[in-house]
Amino acid sequence: MQIGIFKETSPGEARVAATPETVKKLSAGGKHQFLIERGAGAAAYIPDAAYEAAGAEVLEADAIYQRADLLLTVRTPSPSDLGKLRQGQIVVGMLNPFDVDGPNGLKALNARGVTAFALEAAPRTTRAQSLDVLSSQANIAGYKAVMLAANLYQRFFPMLMTAAGTVKAARVVILGAGVAGLQAIATAKRLGAVIEASDVRPAVKEQIESLGAKFIDVPFETDEERECAQGVGGYARPMPASWMQRQAQKVAERIAQADVVISTALIPGRTAPTLITEAMVQSMKPGSVIIDMAAGKGLNKDGQIGGGNCPLTVADQVTTQHGVQLVGYTNLPAMVAADASALYARNLLDFMKLIVDAEGKFTLNLEDDIVAACLMCHAGELKRNA
């Protein structure tokens, strides 16, 4: 099988879908040939020579579109590149399964007659952990969020006792304790910060506390609140308004005392919830930092998509509002491109084992729950409508 890898064209995207490690592993049996676009790994500090040493052929993009049977990608190909896809080609990557109608959404992919797999749709099960791209990339994002905050915050994170006096430790509040939030807690703890964290799911309290943070507890008062708090498929569910009001009040008290806030609340396929209001931002000390990891997926001040967990956030910009720095970067994993690419490429490698048989041929086994969940379109049929 001829497997194509392209240089990503999305603005700010530095990751690549294969590394010399995964190229070598897949090429070992002689059943696959990798075709790598020239410069595909440059932004992740992987030179073309490293791919060639692993057994890949380095060439231009147009030749790859003509020859490849299967394309591994980080993002959905751009609208201009979609026109180069051939009927029957296979595309595997992070294809944003919730975007059906966009210019490079699922309908546009389906119109090309390709078979497309979106790895974000993989079930959150033990068997699927090794190919869980959301977790591998969120883990990196949580780490990078703390490093960005530490860089922007004009004071130390740890408590320091010096001859010139004692410097207090930074107070960090983390909203959302999924994969990104837990990694943010662990990273901030390593830097010596005092950490508090909030999440709607009571099950994560032990995880939060095991990492050295204090859980901001908002008790449940109704059966509806308890049911919603259990989440579904490893994700939080939208909570009732009564609980959200109580949480907002409790979180507002903690944010007012915080030096850094890292907000990670996202629900796939839905608008990101507003957790940090303008009034909360105003209550923070000058020089404080907010890292809004939901940037671009929440409502802004005008009620339009473009904000984040805070309506003052501006996607892909660092702004200052009421003396507080708001960070709205929308692709934190791409800022750690080398490791992000390595983990993502391994995710793809494990998924490939489910769709390629021992002879190196594509096989579509819809009895496999992972394959069925990730399949977005095949033979002109769109499998995902919302």
Residue pairs with C-beta under 8 A, 6 or more apart in sequence:
1 31
1 32
1 33
1 69
1 70
1 356
1 360
1 361
1 362
2 32
2 33
2 35
2 67
2 68
2 69
2 70
3 18
3 26
3 32
3 33
3 34
3 35
3 68
3 69
3 70
3 71
3 72
4 34
4 35
4 37
4 64
4 65
4 67
4 68
4 70
4 71
4 72
5 16
5 17
5 18
5 34
5 35
5 36
5 37
5 40
5 56
5 64
5 71
5 72
5 73
6 17
6 37
6 40
6 61
6 64
6 71
6 73
6 77
6 81
7 16
7 37
7 38
7 39
7 40
7 42
7 61
8 14
8 15
8 16
8 40
8 43
8 73
8 74
8 75
9 78
9 81
10 74
10 75
10 78
12 316
12 330
12 331
12 334
13 43
13 74
13 75
13 331
13 334
14 43
14 44
14 334
14 335
14 337
15 43
15 44
15 74
15 333
15 334
15 337
15 340
15 341
15 344
16 40
16 41
16 43
16 44
16 46
16 74
16 337
16 341
16 345
17 72
17 73
17 74
17 93
17 341
17 344
17 345
17 348
18 34
18 36
18 51
18 72
18 345
18 348
19 41
19 44
19 46
19 341
19 342
19 345
20 46
20 50
20 51
20 53
20 54
20 56
21 54
21 342
21 345
21 346
22 345
22 346
22 348
22 349
23 34
23 36
23 51
23 54
23 55
23 56
24 54
24 55
25 349
26 32
26 34
26 349
26 352
27 33
27 34
27 54
27 55
27 56
29 360
31 359
31 360
32 356
32 360
33 56
33 57
34 51
34 54
34 55
34 56
34 57
35 56
35 57
35 59
35 63
35 64
35 67
35 68
36 48
36 51
36 56
36 57
36 58
36 59
37 58
37 59
37 60
37 61
37 64
38 48
38 58
38 59
38 60
39 48
40 46
40 48
40 51
41 47
41 48
41 50
41 51
41 341
43 337
44 337
44 338
44 340
44 341
45 337
45 338
46 338
46 341
48 58
51 58
52 58
61 81
61 84
62 84
64 71
65 81
65 84
65 85
65 86
66 86
68 89
69 89
69 90
69 362
70 89
70 90
70 91
70 92
70 362
71 77
71 85
71 89
71 90
71 91
71 92
71 93
72 92
72 93
72 348
73 91
73 92
73 93
73 94
73 95
74 93
74 94
74 344
75 93
75 94
75 95
75 96
76 93
76 94
76 95
76 96
76 99
76 104
76 105
76 109
77 84
77 85
77 91
77 104
78 104
79 103
79 104
79 108
82 104
82 108
82 109
82 112
83 112
85 91
85 109
85 112
85 114
86 112
86 113
86 114
87 112
87 113
87 114
88 113
88 114
88 115
89 112
89 114
89 115
90 114
90 115
90 116
90 117
90 355
90 362
91 109
91 114
91 115
91 116
91 117
92 116
92 117
92 119
92 348
92 351
92 352
92 355
93 117
93 118
93 119
93 348
94 118
94 119
94 120
94 133
95 106
95 109
95 116
95 117
95 118
95 120
95 376
96 102
96 105
96 118
96 120
97 106
97 118
97 120
97 121
97 376
97 384
98 268
98 269
98 386
99 105
99 106
100 106
100 107
100 382
100 384
100 385
100 386
101 107
102 108
106 116
106 376
106 377
106 382
106 384
107 382
109 116
109 376
109 377
110 116
110 376
110 377
110 380
110 381
110 382
113 379
113 380
114 377
115 364
115 375
115 377
115 378
115 379
116 375
116 376
116 377
116 378
117 351
117 355
117 371
117 374
117 375
117 376
118 374
118 376
118 384
119 131
119 133
119 347
119 348
119 351
119 374
120 133
120 134
120 268
121 373
121 374
121 376
121 384
122 128
122 131
122 132
122 133
122 351
122 370
122 373
122 374
123 233
123 369
123 370
123 373
124 132
124 233
124 234
124 235
125 369
125 370
127 370
128 370
129 135
130 346
130 347
130 350
131 347
131 348
131 350
131 351
131 370
132 347
133 344
133 347
134 179
135 179
136 340
136 343
136 344
136 346
136 347
137 333
137 340
137 343
137 344
138 178
138 179
138 180
138 183
138 264
139 179
139 180
139 183
139 343
140 183
140 332
140 333
140 336
140 339
140 340
140 343
141 180
141 183
141 293
141 332
141 333
142 179
142 180
142 181
142 182
142 183
142 184
142 187
142 262
142 264
142 293
143 183
143 184
143 187
143 336
144 332
144 333
144 335
144 336
145 180
145 184
145 262
145 264
145 291
145 293
145 332
146 172
146 184
146 187
146 188
146 191
146 262
146 291
147 187
148 291
148 327
148 329
148 332
148 335
149 172
149 188
149 260
149 262
149 289
149 291
149 327
150 157
150 191
152 289
152 318
152 325
152 327
153 170
153 259
153 260
153 287
153 288
153 289
154 287
155 167
155 170
155 259
155 287
156 167
156 169
156 170
156 192
157 169
157 170
157 172
157 188
157 191
157 192
157 193
158 169
158 170
158 191
158 192
158 193
159 166
159 167
159 168
159 169
159 192
160 166
160 167
161 167
169 192
169 193
169 194
170 193
170 194
170 259
170 260
171 193
171 194
171 195
171 196
171 257
171 258
171 259
171 260
172 188
172 193
172 194
172 195
172 196
172 258
172 259
172 260
172 261
172 262
173 195
173 196
173 197
173 198
173 216
173 251
173 254
173 255
173 258
173 260
173 261
173 262
174 181
174 184
174 185
174 188
174 195
174 196
174 197
174 198
174 213
174 261
174 262
174 263
174 264
175 181
175 197
175 198
175 199
175 251
175 261
175 262
175 263
175 264
175 265
175 275
175 276
175 309
176 198
176 199
176 236
176 263
176 264
176 265
176 266
177 185
177 197
177 198
177 199
177 201
177 204
177 207
177 208
177 264
178 199
178 234
178 235
178 236
178 264
180 264
180 293
181 197
181 199
181 262
181 264
182 204
182 207
182 208
182 211
184 262
184 264
185 195
185 197
185 208
185 211
185 212
185 213
186 211
188 195
188 260
188 262
189 195
189 211
189 212
189 213
193 260
195 212
195 213
195 214
196 213
196 214
196 215
196 216
196 254
196 258
197 208
197 213
197 214
197 215
197 216
198 215
198 216
198 218
198 247
198 250
198 251
198 254
199 205
199 208
199 236
200 228
200 229
200 231
200 236
200 237
200 239
200 243
200 247
201 229
201 230
201 231
201 236
202 220
202 229
203 230
205 215
205 217
208 214
208 215
209 215
216 250
216 251
216 254
218 243
218 246
218 247
218 250
220 226
220 229
220 243
221 242
221 243
222 240
222 242
224 240
225 239
225 240
225 242
225 243
228 237
228 238
228 239
228 240
228 243
229 237
229 239
229 243
230 237
231 237
235 267
235 268
236 265
236 267
237 267
238 267
238 270
238 273
239 247
244 273
248 275
248 277
251 275
251 280
252 277
252 279
252 280
252 283
255 261
255 276
255 280
255 283
255 284
256 280
256 283
256 284
258 284
258 288
259 285
259 287
259 288
259 289
260 288
260 289
260 290
260 291
261 276
261 284
261 288
261 289
261 290
261 291
262 290
262 291
262 293
263 275
263 276
263 290
263 291
263 292
263 293
263 294
263 308
263 309
263 310
264 293
264 294
264 309
265 272
265 273
265 275
265 294
265 309
266 272
266 293
266 294
266 297
267 273
269 386
271 297
271 298
271 299
271 305
272 294
272 297
272 298
272 308
272 309
273 298
273 309
274 298
274 299
274 307
274 309
274 310
274 311
275 309
275 310
276 290
276 292
276 309
276 310
277 310
277 311
278 301
278 311
278 312
278 321
278 322
280 310
281 290
281 310
281 312
281 321
281 322
281 324
281 326
282 322
284 290
284 322
284 323
284 324
285 323
286 323
286 324
287 323
287 324
287 325
288 323
288 324
288 325
289 324
289 325
289 327
290 310
290 313
290 324
290 325
290 326
290 327
291 327
292 298
292 308
292 309
292 310
292 313
292 326
292 327
292 328
293 308
293 309
293 332
294 308
294 309
294 313
295 307
295 308
295 313
295 314
295 315
295 316
295 327
295 328
295 329
295 330
296 305
296 306
296 307
296 308
296 315
296 316
296 328
296 330
297 305
297 308
298 305
298 307
298 308
298 309
298 310
298 311
298 313
299 305
299 306
299 307
299 311
300 306
300 307
300 311
300 312
300 313
300 314
301 307
301 311
301 312
306 314
306 315
307 313
307 314
307 315
308 315
308 328
310 326
312 319
312 321
312 326
313 319
313 326
313 328
314 326
314 328
315 328
315 330
316 328
316 329
316 330
317 328
318 325
318 326
318 327
318 328
318 329
319 325
319 326
319 328
320 326
329 335
333 340
333 344
334 340
351 370
351 374
354 365
354 368
354 370
354 371
355 362
355 363
355 364
355 365
355 371
356 362
356 363
357 363
364 371
364 375
364 378
365 371
366 372
366 375
375 383
376 382
376 383
376 384
377 383
377 384
